[in-house]
């Protein structure tokens, strides 16, 4: 608590910013007076999953542009014990995919809220949809390109069209 105000902390990668990220931040905002959001650095993310599509500098700029957070900071570690002392937060909000991971903060007087992350939309699901759509469009575009153009692009064939031309 700072000056009698409840401080809430939430964090995440916020890759490919989407509606569930906004819902998490909005929910956290409603639990207190001051909202601090930590954005995971690329180095931190690489320690537990694949690198984000969006670079850290862009992700933190996007979160800073939102109206909900009062302060947006880099997050270098998933251990929040030191952050409690430095930032003096009273409530920590995280998605329910992390249930149990942050219970240790309760020993420091922090209320830990595991909120339902939301179904259907995640950065991972967006990446999968984008890749599938790209593959679909690529296949479709290849059916529209003449065979000789595809052969030239791939470096095969003699580059001559297989189409019959009208002599005249």
C-alpha positions as CSV (number, residue, x, y, z in Angstrom):
1,X,0.0,0.0,0.0
2,X,1.3,3.5,-0.9
3,X,-0.3,6.5,0.8
4,X,-3.4,4.5,1.7
5,X,-3.9,3.3,-1.9
6,X,-4.1,-0.4,-2.9
7,X,-1.3,-1.3,-5.4
8,X,-2.0,-4.0,-7.9
9,X,0.7,-5.8,-9.9
10,X,0.2,-8.0,-13.0
11,X,2.6,-9.2,-15.6
12,X,2.9,-11.1,-18.8
13,X,4.6,-11.4,-22.2
14,X,1.8,-9.5,-24.0
15,X,2.9,-10.9,-27.4
16,X,0.5,-10.1,-30.2
17,X,-1.6,-7.9,-27.9
18,X,-5.2,-9.3,-27.9
19,X,-8.5,-9.1,-26.1
20,X,-7.6,-11.5,-23.3
21,X,-4.5,-9.3,-22.5
22,X,-6.9,-6.3,-22.3
23,X,-9.3,-8.2,-20.1
24,X,-6.5,-9.1,-17.7
25,X,-5.3,-5.5,-17.4
26,X,-8.9,-4.2,-17.0
27,X,-9.6,-6.8,-14.3
28,X,-6.4,-5.9,-12.4
29,X,-7.2,-2.2,-12.7
30,X,-10.5,-2.8,-11.0
31,X,-8.9,-4.4,-7.9
32,X,-7.0,-1.4,-6.7
33,X,-6.0,2.3,-7.0
34,X,-2.6,2.0,-8.7
35,X,-1.9,-0.6,-11.4
36,X,1.7,-1.6,-12.2
37,X,2.2,-3.9,-15.2
38,X,5.4,-5.9,-15.8
39,X,6.2,-6.8,-19.4
40,X,8.4,-9.9,-19.7
41,X,11.7,-9.2,-21.5
42,X,12.7,-11.4,-24.4
43,X,15.4,-13.0,-22.3
44,X,12.9,-14.0,-19.6
45,X,10.5,-15.4,-22.1
46,X,13.2,-17.5,-23.8
47,X,13.9,-19.1,-20.5
48,X,10.5,-20.9,-20.4
49,X,9.0,-20.8,-24.0
50,X,9.7,-19.7,-27.5
51,X,10.6,-16.1,-28.2
52,X,7.7,-13.7,-28.8
53,X,6.8,-12.6,-32.3
54,X,6.8,-8.9,-31.2
55,X,10.2,-7.6,-29.8
56,X,10.2,-6.4,-26.2
57,X,10.6,-2.7,-27.0
58,X,7.4,-2.8,-29.1
59,X,5.5,-4.9,-26.6
60,X,6.3,-2.6,-23.7
61,X,5.4,0.5,-25.8
62,X,2.0,-1.0,-26.7
63,X,1.2,-1.7,-23.0
64,X,2.3,1.8,-22.0
65,X,-0.1,3.2,-24.6
66,X,-3.1,1.6,-22.9
67,X,-5.2,3.7,-20.5
68,X,-5.3,1.1,-17.7
69,X,-1.8,0.9,-16.3
70,X,-0.3,3.7,-14.1
71,X,3.2,2.3,-14.5
72,X,4.6,-0.2,-17.0
73,X,8.0,-1.8,-16.3
74,X,10.3,-4.5,-17.7
75,X,10.0,-7.8,-15.9
76,X,13.3,-9.7,-15.8
77,X,12.3,-12.6,-13.5
78,X,9.3,-14.7,-12.7
79,X,10.3,-14.5,-9.0
80,X,8.3,-11.6,-7.5
81,X,9.6,-11.7,-3.9
82,X,11.9,-8.7,-4.4
83,X,9.3,-6.8,-6.4
84,X,6.9,-6.9,-3.4
85,X,9.5,-5.0,-1.4
86,X,10.5,-2.6,-4.1
87,X,7.0,-1.9,-5.6
88,X,5.0,-2.4,-2.4
89,X,2.1,-4.1,-4.1
90,X,-0.8,-5.5,-2.2
91,X,-2.4,-7.6,-4.9
92,X,-0.9,-9.8,-7.7
93,X,-3.1,-10.8,-10.6
94,X,-2.1,-13.6,-13.0
95,X,-3.9,-16.0,-15.3
96,X,-5.2,-19.3,-14.0
97,X,-2.7,-21.1,-16.1
98,X,-0.2,-20.3,-13.3
99,X,-2.3,-21.6,-10.4
100,X,-0.1,-22.3,-7.3
101,X,3.1,-20.8,-8.8
102,X,2.8,-17.5,-6.8
103,X,1.2,-18.7,-3.6
104,X,4.5,-17.8,-1.8
105,X,3.7,-14.1,-2.2
106,X,0.9,-14.6,0.4
107,X,3.6,-15.0,3.0
108,X,4.6,-11.5,2.2
109,X,1.0,-10.2,2.7
110,X,0.1,-10.1,-0.9
111,X,-3.3,-11.3,-2.1
112,X,-2.8,-13.5,-5.1
113,X,-5.6,-13.6,-7.6
114,X,-5.6,-16.3,-10.3
115,X,-8.1,-15.1,-12.9
116,X,-9.5,-17.1,-15.7
117,X,-7.4,-16.2,-18.7
118,X,-10.1,-16.5,-21.2
119,X,-10.8,-19.1,-23.8
120,X,-10.2,-19.1,-27.5
121,X,-7.7,-16.3,-27.9
122,X,-4.0,-16.5,-27.0
123,X,-0.8,-15.4,-28.7
124,X,-0.1,-19.1,-29.5
125,X,-3.5,-19.6,-31.1
126,X,-3.1,-16.4,-33.1
127,X,0.3,-17.6,-34.4
128,X,-1.2,-20.9,-35.4
129,X,-4.1,-19.2,-37.2
130,X,-1.8,-16.8,-39.0
131,X,0.5,-19.6,-40.2
132,X,-2.5,-21.7,-41.4
133,X,-4.0,-18.8,-43.3
134,X,-0.6,-17.9,-44.9
135,X,-0.2,-21.6,-46.1
136,X,-3.8,-21.5,-47.5
137,X,-3.2,-18.3,-49.3
138,X,0.2,-19.5,-50.6
139,X,-1.4,-22.7,-52.0
140,X,-4.2,-20.7,-53.6
141,X,-1.8,-18.2,-55.2
142,X,0.3,-21.0,-56.6
143,X,-2.7,-22.3,-58.5
144,X,-3.1,-18.9,-60.1
145,X,0.5,-18.6,-61.3
146,X,1.4,-20.1,-64.7
147,X,3.5,-23.3,-64.5
148,X,6.4,-21.7,-66.3
149,X,6.6,-18.9,-63.8
150,X,6.6,-21.4,-60.9
151,X,9.4,-23.4,-62.6
152,X,11.5,-20.2,-63.1
153,X,10.9,-19.3,-59.4
154,X,12.0,-22.7,-58.3
155,X,14.9,-22.9,-60.8
156,X,13.6,-25.9,-62.6
157,X,12.5,-26.6,-66.2
158,X,13.6,-24.7,-69.3
159,X,11.3,-21.7,-68.5
160,X,9.2,-22.3,-71.6
161,X,5.5,-22.4,-71.2
162,X,3.6,-25.7,-71.5
163,X,0.7,-23.8,-72.9
164,X,-0.2,-24.2,-76.5
165,X,-0.3,-21.0,-78.5
166,X,-2.3,-20.3,-81.5
167,X,-0.1,-20.0,-84.6
168,X,-1.1,-17.4,-87.0
